[in-house]
Amino acid sequence: MPRFLIVLMGPALCLCAQAPLPPAPEPTAPVAAPVVAPAPLATSTTPTPKAAVPKAPLQDDGLLDPSWFGEGIAFTKGDDVDFFWIKPGLDLTGRSLHMRPWEDPAMLRKGRDGKDNAKATELTDSFPGMLRGALTGAFNGRAKVSRTEGDLVLTGRFVDANAGSKAAKWLIGLGAGSETATWDLKVLDPKTGELLLAVHHRAISGTAMSNIQDKLVKWADKFASFVAVRALK
């Protein structure tokens, strides 16, 4: 190689040896995976059923339904009145009792026939009048009883009736062919709906010498005296 080429190339080689190397690329930070929020738990849109509230048990072989009077009534068993409840401190003195027509018979005992239903309907029409007369006599002017008006209300219903059999009464006796009737009655304050008195009673006519109407007339007098003693001051 000619000498002058070697002389020219020498400085060039020195420059190349002294030139700094390009910097190494900085390491790239790893890309974090996107955070995915967990899906909400699926919830049912069906409302949770409420626990059933147990109904008060029926009394008197299923003929006394407390719901007709109002829940929470604790009946007392008596002699002249089978089941009764009176508001503590009740005073009917100076009050007027409106004797309203009774509701249609409920007939809670199964298996009653047309004669039984007819007897219940007949008593529904006639019994309020018996009660009105008996209460008027027992109250003796200290309280009034009316079929048209009053600041308190008395109403009721028959829940069972058995027309019985006259032939069985005469031929067999010993309770065969007995007529029976069972009813509810209550006294209310019509302005507030408050229950003041509740009664449930059953009458039985088992002899050939009487019928169920006779029993109801006698009971009306007993009931009137029962109320007068406890609710007239």
Sequence and secondary structure as in RCSB ss.txt:
>XXXX:A:sequence
MPRFLIVLMGPALCLCAQAPLPPAPEPTAPVAAPVVAPAPLATSTTPTPKAAVPKAPLQDDGLLDPSWFGEGIAF
TKGDDVDFFWIKPGLDLTGRSLHMRPWEDPAMLRKGRDGKDNAKATELTDSFPGMLRGALTGAFNGRAKVSRTEG
DLVLTGRFVDANAGSKAAKWLIGLGAGSETATWDLKVLDPKTGELLLAVHHRAISGTAMSNIQDKLVKWADKFAS
FVAVRALK
>XXXX:A:secstr
  HHHHHHHHHHHHHHHHS                          S            BTTTTB GGGT TT   
EE SSSSEEEE TT   TT EEEE         STT  HHHHHHHHHHHHHHHHHHHHHHHHHHTTSSEEESS  
SEEEEEEEEEEE   HHHHHHT TTTT EEEEEEEEEE TTT  EEEEEEEEEEE STT  HHHHHHHHHHHHHH
HHHHHH  
